[in-house]
Amino acid sequence: MKSRNMILTAMLTVMPSAMMAQQNIQKAFDALLNEKDIEIKAQHSLDKDPDTGKKEGEMDLYDFVIPSPSSLIKDLIKDIELAFEKDKENAYSLNTGNYGNYFLLAVGNGNSPSVGLGNIKGSRYIYACFLDKDDPEKKCRYAYAMEWTEGDKKITVRLAKTYATIPKYRDAGKSNRRIIINGQEFDFPSSFYGAFDENRSDTWLAKFNNLRTLFLKKSEGVAANSWASQIYKLCKNAQSLEDSEKEMVVTEIKKLKDKTEDEFIQQLFDISIEQLKK
């Protein structure tokens, strides 16, 4: 009996270090997701190496709107915020942002569609990244994120968990498309192009934000024409956007138009706005 007690004591001593570094966040996620009155839209993906069976990428995404939220729901969301604080010492990255400050949370090696943050009007978001303790090479990480907007009449929430290689390895293995404009080379990851094919508003907005940033850096010349043309192509296929999102994009395109004196680019932006208003 004495030896059994010693073994049990040893197991309890080892358990905290063996448990997930992000255990508080996962428990808080589960507590909210297990509420029966919540109607959840879930998306999942899992990629493994066919030869070794080793996990290479994973995504668990949950979107839901809670009308007339109870005090319990509000407490559960607050618990998730606190869980990020509790687990932050084990994270190698912890970040916050707001609506309009778009961020893409990578999945796998970066060539798979990413999870968008900053897309819910009036929202805040928080995300943290943790190295996979079971990966001896320390190349992979888990990321947890919550984006939410809270009011008296409803609460809108996005919870996300993704598995991916960490940035320095992801960038090294990522396939790119190289564009040469007027002798200058520009590299873009394949996901920059492929994300739009998923017909999701978050990835649409993330791509637009990338093009907007590029145009603001160079608003005249051949490169600027390329960015403006790509924005126009995006606006021709904006079915995934809600009306409020289209209004936001229109506002940003008007700002871009004011940055250039090129009449052709100005006309492209005018047509882009017309496409968004259809």
Secondary structure as GFF3:
##gff-version 3
##sequence-region A 1 278
A	DSSP	alpha_helix	2	18	.	.	.	ID=ss1
A	DSSP	alpha_helix	23	33	.	.	.	ID=ss2
A	DSSP	beta_strand	41	48	.	.	.	ID=ss3
A	DSSP	beta_strand	55	67	.	.	.	ID=ss4
A	DSSP	alpha_helix	71	87	.	.	.	ID=ss5
A	DSSP	three_ten_helix	88	90	.	.	.	ID=ss6
A	DSSP	beta_strand	93	98	.	.	.	ID=ss7
A	DSSP	beta_strand	103	105	.	.	.	ID=ss8
A	DSSP	beta_strand	115	117	.	.	.	ID=ss9
A	DSSP	beta_strand	124	131	.	.	.	ID=ss10
A	DSSP	beta_strand	140	150	.	.	.	ID=ss11
A	DSSP	beta_strand	154	165	.	.	.	ID=ss12
A	DSSP	alpha_helix	167	173	.	.	.	ID=ss13
A	DSSP	beta_strand	176	181	.	.	.	ID=ss14
A	DSSP	beta_strand	184	189	.	.	.	ID=ss15
A	DSSP	alpha_helix	190	194	.	.	.	ID=ss16
A	DSSP	three_ten_helix	195	198	.	.	.	ID=ss17
A	DSSP	alpha_helix	201	217	.	.	.	ID=ss18
A	DSSP	alpha_helix	222	236	.	.	.	ID=ss19
A	DSSP	alpha_helix	243	258	.	.	.	ID=ss20
A	DSSP	alpha_helix	263	276	.	.	.	ID=ss21
###
